[in-house]
Structures are given as C-alpha cells and as structure tokens.
C-alpha cells in the first residue's frame, strides 16, 4: 500500500526481465489476511488490523471484509520500528551488567558488540518459547567472560518501551481509519516479533475483549506468521490462474 506507481512499474519491469508475467499486484497486509482467511474464515463481515512487525520495519493496515471483498481503509509503516529495537534494549542491558561486574565497556569494541548482538537475538527467540534464557560469552571484552541468565519477566521489563510503541502503532492505524477500537473484530499479527508473547498480551490488555488477537499463541491463527504473506500471494496466484487470458 506504500508503493508509488513508479515503484510498481519498476517491480513489473524487473519481473519481466526474469521471465515472470505479472498479472496482478496485491499489498502485503491483504496477502497475509487472504492466507489467514483461507484456513480460518470469518463467519461475517469484519474489520481486521493486519500488523506485520519485522526486524527493521513495521507495517499495519486496517482491512474491511465485505461479502468476501477486501478493502484497505488505512495503512501505516515505520522503517525504524522492529525487532532490532528489542535487540538494542537487550544489548544495553547486558552491556551495563557486564560493565558493572568487570569495569569494562563491551560496546566500545566492534567485535564485543557483535557478540552481544548475536546473543541478544538468541535470548529474544529463546524467551518466546521458554521462561528463562542463559547466555555464555567467552572473552567478551578485555579478556573477561560473561555468563548470565534472564527470565521472561526481566526481558519484558527491559523492552517495555518498545512493546508500547508496537501497541501505539496499531491504535494509530485504527484512528487513521477513523474507527474506534470497538469497530475492530480482530488483529492479525505477522512477522518475527509476533512470536513474542508480550506483544499479544499488551494488545489483549489495551483493546476491548471483543477484539480477537490472532498470533502464534492463538488456536485460530497460523503458527508460522512469517509465511502468511507468501502463502496469500500464492493463493491469489492460483485463483488468478484459473481465469482465462481476458
């Protein structure tokens, strides 16, 4: 929904160069919702927020489904909001803890910082599935090793400001569509950040009980939110291929 006509033309031209015939372009939120509806159809006309929180970018759209027709009411994106911000908060937490114990700043060394970033990513992913994560880094800085454990509660406290931004991002796009949260029937979570339980928990607290939060922890949603966009595009391609050339 944020592509200009020039960008769309460039995309078509690139596809033609590799022998692909572009018959139709659909935006990512619609594609993700299409894949969800294929497996978990809604029983009536609904308004759905599709929120895709990736590593470096966040996208959201309010989509109305009326008699099977999808209409984008509003869309929003942020190229500075994503999972990398969660990693940055963890890196800061680990660095301060290390400096307190060893009087050495690991962020001043590029190699040490890379080690911290790698372990922060692992910690974030581990805490999406378990309550506690342990990291062990040999010679993090100035010859000092670093060993520590972090539980999910501590992680959520450290990254609380970032999760608040994710929640605000969704309420902003609802307001942009000139709707009230009570007008929304569901929020469909996509992207890597949606694996983190805190995201869904915050939304359940923030939005009315009538709003279904459809993420990896929901029985009425895909357990692989990263695949929704590609799956929806494939489904649409199959539907389009059933028509004749006209």
C-alpha positions in Angstrom: 0.0 0.0 0.0 3.0 2.3 0.3 4.4 1.7 -3.2 4.3 4.5 -5.7 3.3 3.9 -9.3 7.0 4.3 -10.3 8.0 1.6 -7.8 5.2 -0.7 -9.1 6.3 -0.2 -12.7 9.9 -0.9 -11.7 8.7 -4.1 -10.0 6.9 -5.2 -13.1 9.9 -4.5 -15.3 12.2 -6.5 -13.0 9.8 -9.4 -13.1 9.6 -9.3 -16.9 13.4 -9.5 -17.2 13.4 -12.9 -15.4 10.5 -14.2 -17.4 7.7 -13.6 -14.9 4.3 -12.4 -16.1 2.9 -10.1 -13.5 -0.9 -10.2 -13.9 -1.8 -8.5 -10.6 -0.1 -6.8 -7.6 -1.6 -7.1 -4.1 -0.3 -5.4 -1.0 1.3 -7.4 1.8 -1.4 -6.9 4.5 -4.1 -8.1 2.1 -1.9 -11.1 1.1 -1.4 -12.1 4.7 -5.1 -11.7 5.6 -6.0 -13.8 2.5 -3.8 -16.7 3.7 -5.4 -16.5 7.2 -9.0 -16.4 5.9 -8.3 -19.4 3.7 -7.7 -21.5 6.8 -9.7 -19.6 9.4 -12.6 -17.9 7.6 -14.6 -15.3 9.4 -18.3 -16.0 9.7 -19.5 -12.5 8.9 -18.3 -9.1 7.6 -15.4 -7.8 9.7 -12.8 -5.1 10.2 -9.3 -6.5 10.7 -6.0 -4.9 11.6 -3.1 -6.7 9.9 0.1 -5.8 11.8 3.5 -7.0 10.4 6.4 -6.4 12.8 9.7 -7.4 11.2 13.3 -6.9 12.1 13.7 -3.4 10.8 10.3 -2.3 9.6 6.7 -2.3 10.8 3.6 -2.3 8.7 -0.1 -2.2 9.6 -3.3 -1.9 7.7 -7.0 -1.8 8.6 -8.9 -4.0 6.1 -12.6 -4.3 5.8 -14.0 -7.6 4.6 -17.4 -7.2 3.0 -19.0 -10.1 1.1 -15.6 -11.6 0.5 -14.2 -8.3 -0.8 -11.1 -6.8 0.9 -10.9 -3.0 1.2 -7.9 -1.3 2.8 -9.3 1.5 4.9 -5.9 2.8 6.2 -2.2 1.8 6.2 0.9 2.8 8.1 4.6 1.9 8.1 7.7 2.7 10.1 11.1 1.9 8.9 12.7 2.4 12.3 10.4 0.2 14.4 11.0 -3.5 14.6 12.7 -6.4 16.3 16.1 -4.7 16.1 14.9 -2.3 18.8 14.2 -5.2 21.1 17.7 -6.4 20.5 19.1 -3.0 21.2 17.5 -2.8 24.6 18.8 -6.3 25.5 22.3 -5.3 24.3 22.2 -2.2 26.5 21.0 -4.3 29.5 23.8 -6.9 29.0 26.5 -4.2 28.5 25.6 -2.4 31.7 25.5 -5.6 33.6 28.9 -6.6 32.2 30.5 -3.2 32.9 29.1 -3.2 36.5 30.8 -6.6 37.1 34.1 -6.1 35.3 34.6 -2.3 34.9 34.9 -2.8 31.2 32.6 -1.4 28.4 31.9 -4.1 25.8 30.2 -1.6 23.5 33.4 0.2 22.8 34.7 -2.7 20.8 33.1 -3.7 17.5 33.8 -7.4 18.0 32.4 -7.4 21.5 29.3 -5.6 20.3 28.8 -8.1 17.6 28.9 -10.9 20.2 26.4 -9.1 22.4 24.0 -8.6 19.4 24.2 -12.2 18.4 23.4 -13.4 22.0 20.6 -10.8 22.3 18.9 -12.2 19.3 19.2 -15.8 20.6 17.9 -14.6 24.0 14.9 -12.9 22.5 14.0 -16.0 20.4 14.5 -18.4 23.4 12.3 -16.3 25.7 9.5 -16.6 23.1 9.3 -20.3 24.0 10.7 -20.7 27.5 10.7 -18.7 30.7 14.5 -18.4 31.1 17.4 -18.0 28.8 21.1 -18.3 29.6 24.0 -16.8 27.7 27.7 -17.6 27.9 30.3 -15.5 26.0 34.0 -16.2 26.2 36.3 -13.2 26.4 33.6 -10.6 25.7 35.9 -7.7 26.5 39.4 -7.2 28.0 39.7 -11.0 28.5 36.6 -11.2 30.7 34.0 -13.9 30.1 30.3 -13.1 30.5 27.7 -15.5 31.9 24.2 -14.6 32.9 20.5 -15.7 32.9 17.5 -13.7 32.0 13.9 -14.6 32.7 10.9 -13.6 30.6 9.7 -11.0 33.1 13.1 -9.2 33.1 13.1 -9.2 29.3 9.6 -7.7 29.2 10.6 -5.0 31.7 13.8 -4.2 29.8 11.9 -3.9 26.4 8.6 -2.5 27.7 9.1 0.9 25.9 9.5 -0.9 22.6 6.4 -3.1 23.1 4.5 0.1 23.9 5.5 1.5 20.6 4.1 -1.6 18.8 0.8 -1.2 20.6 0.6 2.5 19.8 1.4 1.7 16.2 -1.8 -0.4 16.0 -4.0 2.1 17.8 -2.7 4.8 15.5 -3.7 3.0 12.3 -7.1 2.3 13.7 -7.5 6.1 14.4 -6.2 6.8 10.9 -9.1 4.6 9.5 -11.4 6.8 11.6 -12.6 3.8 13.5 -13.0 3.1 17.2 -11.2 0.0 18.7 -14.7 -1.4 19.3 -15.2 -1.4 15.5 -12.3 -3.8 15.1 -13.1 -7.5 15.2 -9.5 -8.9 15.1 -5.8 -8.1 15.0 -3.8 -10.4 12.8 -0.1 -10.5 13.9 2.6 -11.2 11.3 6.4 -11.1 11.3 9.1 -12.3 13.6 8.1 -10.1 16.6 4.7 -11.7 16.7 6.3 -14.8 18.2 7.0 -12.8 21.4 4.1 -13.4 23.9 4.3 -9.9 25.3 3.1 -8.4 22.1 -0.2 -10.3 22.2 -0.5 -9.8 26.0 -0.2 -6.0 25.6 -2.8 -5.9 22.9 -5.3 -8.0 24.9 -4.9 -5.5 27.8 -5.1 -2.5 25.5 -8.0 -3.4 23.2 -11.6 -4.4 24.1 -12.3 -8.0 24.9 -14.3 -8.3 21.7 -11.1 -7.9 19.6 -9.5 -11.3 18.8 -5.7 -11.2 18.9 -4.6 -13.7 16.2 -1.0 -14.6 16.7 1.1 -17.7 17.1 -0.4 -18.4 20.5 -3.9 -18.3 19.2 -5.7 -21.6 18.1 -7.4 -19.6 15.4 -4.3 -18.3 13.7 -1.2 -19.6 11.9 1.7 -20.8 13.9 4.0 -19.5 11.2 3.2 -15.8 10.8 6.3 -15.2 8.7 4.8 -17.4 5.9 1.4 -15.6 5.7 2.4 -13.0 3.2 4.0 -15.5 0.8 1.1 -18.0 1.3 -1.5 -15.4 0.5 0.3 -14.3 -2.7 0.5 -18.0 -3.8 -3.2 -18.5 -3.1 -4.1 -15.4 -5.1 -1.9 -16.5 -8.0 -3.7 -19.8 -8.0 -7.1 -18.0 -8.1 -6.0 -15.7 -10.9 -4.5 -18.6 -13.0 -8.0 -20.2 -13.1 -9.3 -17.3 -15.3 -8.6 -17.2 -19.0 -6.3 -14.6 -20.5 -9.0 -12.0 -20.9 
